[in-house]
Amino acid sequence: MKVIINGRFYSQRITGVQRYARELVAQLDLLCDTGEIELALPAGVQSPVFKNIRTVFVGRRQGVVWEQTEFSRYVRKQKAVSLNLCNSAPLRGQKIVCIHDVKVRAYPEFFSWKFRMWYSFLFRNFTKKARAILTVSEFSKQEIIRYYHCNSADIHVIYNAWQHYDRVIASEDAMLRYGLQNKNYVFSLGSLEPNKNLKWIIEVAKNNPETIFAVGGGINQNVFSHADIELPANVRLLGYLGDADAKCLMKNCSAFLFPSFYEGFGIPPLEAIVAGAENVIVSDIPVMHELFGDAVIYIDPKKYDYRLKNILKNTSDKGEEVLSRFSWERSARELREILRGMVRL
């Protein structure tokens, strides 16, 4: 049975979920034989260049409509199984689905009611009908079991990794363009979703007025419910950042901040370690301990009375052990073995 990858993510802005899909597919291409795996793309998307994975354009539509109609029909017509790496998949047909996290169940108040209802419906379908479920951490696996009562054996952990960041050349002038000075600011990166806990940064910034808090990331207001907030003078929202700018700001900050209180994985702290951030500060939540051990500084994401100078302790020399645990190639090999067992590649 042929595997057809749902390529909708190639039409989307790259955040952690899309990064995961792009890097795994690129590595699968190096591991598979010609004709084993196909990538289906919606019209108008620039086709990636692969050695062994065949790319096809399917239909004329875009987005979720394309996924649920034209892509779904194509997979069923081919009598194939779809591989869906970005939290979404056709409701009909045979499928393997990656659910990165279940914050739509854990924190439903963060989402618009339309998004909440749609994804709750999708996830119920996947957890009952998918041939296999993938996820990105042991924590996320236990959350899926908790909320959807799945069989543990049907859920496979395929970790994120960091090697893509080695290919990024840091911008030489990013600090100048954003008005920042070397080691005189702390930096946070991530979409401004409620779980990313911008409130922690704002409140801690009030307690550290001598420090600039630079925050990169955007928000999809159609997905997330939010309230307008007043920013202290030392907090700067930089908007969506490309990898080159983000890597520069990670490299030259006095600390990288990741105060999120719910994650399936969380790639940015891993990228900060690669970039050479002297200190990496993350929330004291189970998934962060699973991934980073004692290589980072932990903070209570609901406690705000921190003085940064009192908690910084230079964690950069402990990052190599963390990096050795994660590899896109290793994750792709694990995924291919799962596909072999499911569809006899």
C-alpha positions in Angstrom: 0.0 0.0 0.0 1.3 3.4 -1.0 1.9 6.2 1.5 0.8 9.7 0.4 2.0 12.6 2.5 -0.5 15.4 3.1 1.5 18.4 1.8 -0.8 21.2 2.9 1.9 22.4 5.3 4.0 23.6 2.4 1.4 26.4 1.9 1.7 27.6 5.5 4.0 29.9 7.3 6.7 27.9 9.1 6.2 27.5 12.9 7.2 24.5 14.9 4.5 22.2 13.5 5.5 22.9 9.9 9.2 22.7 10.7 8.6 19.2 12.0 6.8 18.1 8.9 9.3 19.7 6.5 12.4 18.2 8.2 10.9 14.7 8.5 9.9 14.6 4.9 13.3 15.8 3.7 15.0 13.0 5.7 12.4 10.4 4.6 13.3 11.3 1.0 16.9 10.2 1.7 15.9 7.0 3.3 13.1 5.7 1.1 13.3 4.0 -2.3 11.9 5.6 -5.4 8.2 5.2 -5.6 7.6 4.2 -2.0 6.3 7.5 -0.8 4.4 10.3 -2.6 3.8 13.9 -1.6 0.5 15.5 -2.6 0.4 19.3 -2.8 -2.4 21.8 -3.3 -2.3 24.0 -6.5 -0.1 27.0 -6.4 2.4 25.7 -3.9 6.1 25.7 -4.8 7.2 22.0 -5.1 10.2 20.9 -3.1 12.9 19.0 -4.9 13.3 15.4 -3.8 15.4 12.5 -4.9 13.0 9.6 -4.2 9.7 11.1 -3.1 7.4 11.8 -6.0 5.4 15.0 -5.9 2.0 15.5 -7.4 -0.4 18.5 -7.5 -3.9 17.5 -6.6 -7.0 19.6 -7.3 -7.6 23.3 -7.4 -8.5 24.2 -3.8 -6.5 25.3 -0.8 -6.4 24.8 3.0 -8.8 22.6 5.0 -11.2 22.4 2.1 -8.5 20.9 -0.2 -7.5 18.5 2.6 -11.0 17.2 3.3 -12.2 17.0 -0.4 -9.6 16.8 -3.2 -6.7 15.3 -1.2 -9.0 12.9 0.6 -10.5 11.7 -2.7 -7.1 11.3 -4.3 -5.8 9.1 -1.4 -8.9 6.9 -1.5 -8.8 6.6 -5.3 -5.1 5.5 -5.0 -6.1 3.0 -2.3 -3.3 4.5 -0.2 -2.8 5.6 3.4 -2.2 9.3 4.1 0.6 10.5 6.3 -0.5 13.7 8.1 2.2 15.4 10.2 0.5 18.7 11.3 -2.5 18.0 13.6 -5.0 17.7 10.8 -6.0 15.0 8.3 -8.9 13.9 6.1 -11.9 12.5 8.1 -12.3 9.8 5.5 -9.9 7.1 4.4 -6.9 5.3 5.9 -4.5 7.6 7.7 -1.6 8.1 10.0 -1.8 11.3 12.0 0.7 13.3 14.1 -1.0 15.1 17.1 1.6 17.5 18.4 -0.4 18.4 21.6 -3.9 18.5 22.9 -4.0 22.0 24.3 -7.4 22.4 22.6 -8.7 20.0 25.3 -6.3 21.0 28.1 -7.0 24.8 27.7 -10.1 25.2 25.6 -10.5 28.8 26.7 -7.5 29.8 24.6 -9.3 29.1 21.3 -12.1 30.5 19.4 -15.2 28.4 19.7 -15.2 27.5 15.9 -11.6 26.3 16.1 -12.2 24.4 19.4 -15.2 22.6 18.0 -13.5 21.7 14.8 -10.4 20.3 16.3 -12.2 18.5 19.1 -14.2 16.8 16.3 -11.0 16.0 14.3 -9.1 14.6 17.2 -12.0 12.3 18.2 -12.0 11.0 14.6 -8.3 10.5 14.5 -8.0 8.7 17.9 -10.7 6.3 16.9 -10.0 5.7 13.2 -6.3 6.4 12.4 -4.1 3.4 11.8 -1.5 5.0 14.0 -1.0 8.2 16.0 2.3 10.0 16.1 3.3 12.6 18.7 6.4 14.5 19.7 7.0 13.7 23.4 6.2 11.2 26.0 4.3 13.9 27.8 2.1 14.5 24.8 1.6 10.8 24.4 0.2 10.6 28.0 -2.0 13.6 27.4 -3.5 11.9 24.3 -4.2 8.8 26.4 -5.6 10.9 29.2 -8.1 12.9 27.0 -8.9 10.3 24.3 -8.4 7.0 26.1 -6.2 5.5 23.3 -4.2 2.3 23.5 -0.7 3.2 24.4 0.7 0.8 21.8 -1.1 2.8 19.0 0.8 6.0 19.8 4.4 6.5 18.7 6.7 9.2 19.9 8.8 10.8 17.1 10.8 13.7 18.5 11.6 17.0 17.0 15.2 17.9 16.4 17.5 20.8 15.7 19.9 20.2 12.8 17.9 22.6 10.6 19.3 25.4 12.7 22.9 24.5 11.9 22.0 25.5 8.3 20.8 29.0 9.3 23.3 31.8 9.0 22.6 34.4 11.6 21.9 38.0 10.4 24.8 40.3 11.1 22.6 43.4 11.5 19.5 42.0 13.3 20.4 43.6 16.7 21.0 47.0 15.0 17.6 46.8 13.1 15.7 46.0 16.3 17.6 48.5 18.5 19.2 45.9 20.7 22.7 45.7 22.2 24.9 42.6 22.8 23.9 40.8 26.1 21.8 43.8 27.2 18.5 42.1 26.5 16.6 38.9 27.0 14.8 37.2 24.1 11.7 35.1 23.7 10.5 33.5 20.5 7.2 31.7 19.6 3.8 32.5 18.3 2.0 34.7 20.7 -0.5 32.0 21.7 -2.0 32.2 25.2 -0.1 29.1 26.3 3.2 30.8 25.5 2.5 33.0 28.6 3.3 36.5 27.5 1.9 37.6 30.8 5.0 36.1 32.6 7.3 38.2 30.4 5.3 41.3 31.0 5.1 40.9 34.8 8.8 39.9 35.1 9.7 42.9 32.9 8.1 45.2 35.5 10.4 43.7 38.1 13.4 44.1 35.9 13.1 47.6 34.4 16.8 47.8 33.5 16.5 44.9 31.1 15.0 44.9 27.6 12.6 42.0 26.9 12.5 41.3 23.2 9.7 39.0 22.0 9.4 37.6 18.5 6.3 35.9 17.1 2.9 36.6 15.6 -0.7 35.5 16.4 -3.6 34.2 14.3 -6.5 36.2 15.8 -9.0 33.9 14.0 -7.8 30.9 16.0 -6.9 32.2 19.5 -9.0 34.1 21.9 -7.0 37.0 23.5 -7.3 40.2 25.3 -5.5 43.5 24.7 -2.7 44.0 27.1 -0.7 47.0 28.2 3.1 46.6 27.7 5.8 48.0 29.9 8.2 50.3 28.2 11.0 47.7 28.3 9.0 45.0 26.4 9.3 45.1 22.6 7.1 42.9 20.4 9.2 42.3 17.3 6.6 40.4 15.2 7.2 37.4 13.1 11.0 36.7 12.7 12.8 34.8 10.1 15.3 32.2 11.2 18.4 34.4 10.4 17.2 37.2 12.7 16.0 34.8 15.4 19.3 33.0 15.5 21.2 36.3 15.8 19.0 37.4 18.7 19.4 34.1 20.4 23.1 34.1 20.1 23.6 37.6 21.6 20.9 37.7 24.3 21.8 37.4 28.0 19.0 34.8 28.3 16.5 33.0 26.2 13.0 32.8 27.8 10.4 30.2 27.2 7.8 30.5 30.0 5.1 28.5 28.3 2.9 26.5 30.6 1.7 24.0 28.0 3.7 22.4 25.2 3.8 19.2 23.2 7.6 19.7 22.6 8.8 23.3 22.2 11.5 23.7 19.6 12.7 27.2 20.4 14.8 26.4 23.5 16.5 23.7 21.5 17.3 26.2 18.8 18.5 28.6 21.4 21.0 26.0 22.6 22.2 25.5 19.0 22.6 29.3 18.5 24.7 29.6 21.6 22.5 31.4 24.1 24.4 31.6 27.4 21.3 31.0 29.5 18.1 29.2 28.6 15.1 29.7 30.9 12.1 27.5 30.6 8.9 26.6 32.6 9.0 24.0 35.3 6.6 21.7 33.5 6.9 18.0 32.8 7.7 18.1 29.1 10.6 20.6 29.6 12.2 18.2 32.1 11.7 15.3 29.7 13.6 17.2 27.0 16.2 19.4 28.7 17.1 17.8 32.1 19.5 20.0 34.0 20.8 21.9 31.0 18.4 24.8 31.5 17.1 27.1 34.3 13.5 26.4 35.4 11.0 29.0 36.5 7.4 28.8 37.8 5.3 30.1 34.9 2.7 31.4 37.4 5.2 33.2 39.6 6.4 36.7 38.7 8.7 38.0 41.4 12.0 37.0 39.7 15.1 39.1 39.5 16.9 37.8 36.5 20.4 38.6 37.8 19.7 36.2 40.6 18.8 33.2 38.5 21.2 33.4 35.6 24.0 30.9 35.9 25.3 30.3 32.4 23.8 27.0 31.1 25.4 27.0 27.7 28.1 24.4 28.6 25.4 21.8 29.3 23.7 21.9 26.0 25.7 19.2 24.1 24.2 16.4 26.0 20.7 17.6 25.2 21.5 18.0 21.5 22.9 14.5 21.3 19.4 13.1 22.1 17.6 14.6 19.1 18.2 14.1 15.4 16.0 14.6 12.3 17.6 11.6 10.7 17.0 9.4 13.7 13.4 10.5 13.9 12.9 9.9 10.2 14.3 6.4 10.5 11.9 5.7 13.4 9.0 7.0 11.3 10.0 4.8 8.3 10.0 1.7 10.5 6.5 2.6 11.7 5.4 3.0 8.0 7.0 -0.3 7.1 5.1 -2.1 9.8 1.8 -0.4 8.9 1.9 -0.4 5.1 4.7 -2.9 4.2 7.0 -0.4 2.4 
